[in-house]
Amino acid sequence: MTTPLGPTRILIADDQEDVRSGFRLILGSQPDMTVVGEAADGLTAVQLARALSPDLILADIRMPVLNGLELTRRLAGPDVPNPMRVLVVTTFDHDDYVRTALHDGACGFLLKRSGPGLLIEGVRAAMAGDILISPQITVRLLQALAPAPAAPTALSPLTAREQEIALLVAKGLTNAEIGEKLFISAGTAKTHIANVQAKLKARNRVGIAAWAWENGLAGPVPRE
């Protein structure tokens, strides 16, 4: 997967016409994004993806003919010679869906109710090689990853500012929200997060958040 020189070319796969229209308007308003195709079912989306070679596919989970999980496996799975970027955007946030999608190569898992800001950030994160997961899902995943947080460690590999960043990631804030909270730009927040991720050898934001909970930085893992 390479980074495009021009605007990010996006294929939208969702069986609801109003959702596709809404996504098209949101993404089309960004100067660095353009929608190159739409599909109302998973099989058509796979065929269009192979014909158009978009930079990113936005895929719903439940679609006719072929669901979004199978679409992800076919286009981004571990056995795909030239995997594409697939960002899952869905109403359904079941844990099994999240794990399956990420295991099969999805570059993010967003809930439709998360809003246009997170959708745009998710696209940009995917194109930068990052994985963005809706905050609501992150917290729930942590319930399994960190059931018994320890006392804060005195030997943290992070600086005080980086620990602050890790705490905000654990609370589910986006780059833009972290920047607003700390009076820094979203780009600076992203750089801090990349540094934290490298120091902790975390695979993604969930790994950072898990470290924060496990080390008592964020208190006990919240329960629903």
C-alpha positions, 0 to 999 in steps of 0.5 A: 500500500502506497501513499497517493500523491493527489487526493485520497481516492475513496470507494464507499460500500454501504447498502443505505443510499442516504448513508452513502450520500452523507459520506460522499458530502463529508469526504467531498468537502475535504480538499485531500479526499475524493469519492471515486465510486459507490456500491450497495452490496459487498460483492459489487464493492469488491469488484469495483475495488479491483477495477478502480484501485481506490486508496481506501474502501469505507465498508459497512458490516451488514450488506447484501450478497457479501458482508463487510467482514468478508469484503475486508478479508478478500481485499485486505486479509493476510493472504492477499498479495496486494492488500488494500486499505479497508476502513470499517464504518458501521452501526454494529459494534459487536466485539466479534466484528471488531476482532475479526475485522482487525485480524483480517486487515481492517485499518480502523473500526468506526461507529457511524454515530461517532460523527463526521470529524472522526470519519475524516480523522479515520481516513487520514489515520488509515492513509498514514498507516495508523489504526483508529478505533471509535472511543466507545469500542476502545473502552470496551476492549480494555475491559478484556485487556486490562481487568486489574490495573496495577499501581502507577509505576515509577519507572515509566518510559514516558515523559510527563507530557507523554503520560498525559497524552497516553491518559487522554488516548485511554479516555478515547480522545481523538487527535483533534480533541487531545490538541484542544485539551492541551492547547497544541495542534492536532499534528503535534498531538499525532507526533506525541502519540507516535512517540508514545507508541514507539516507546511502548512498542504498542501496535495502535491506540488501543495498546497505548490505552491498555498500557495506561490502564494497566499502569494505573495511570487512568484509574480502574477500567470503566464498566458499562 
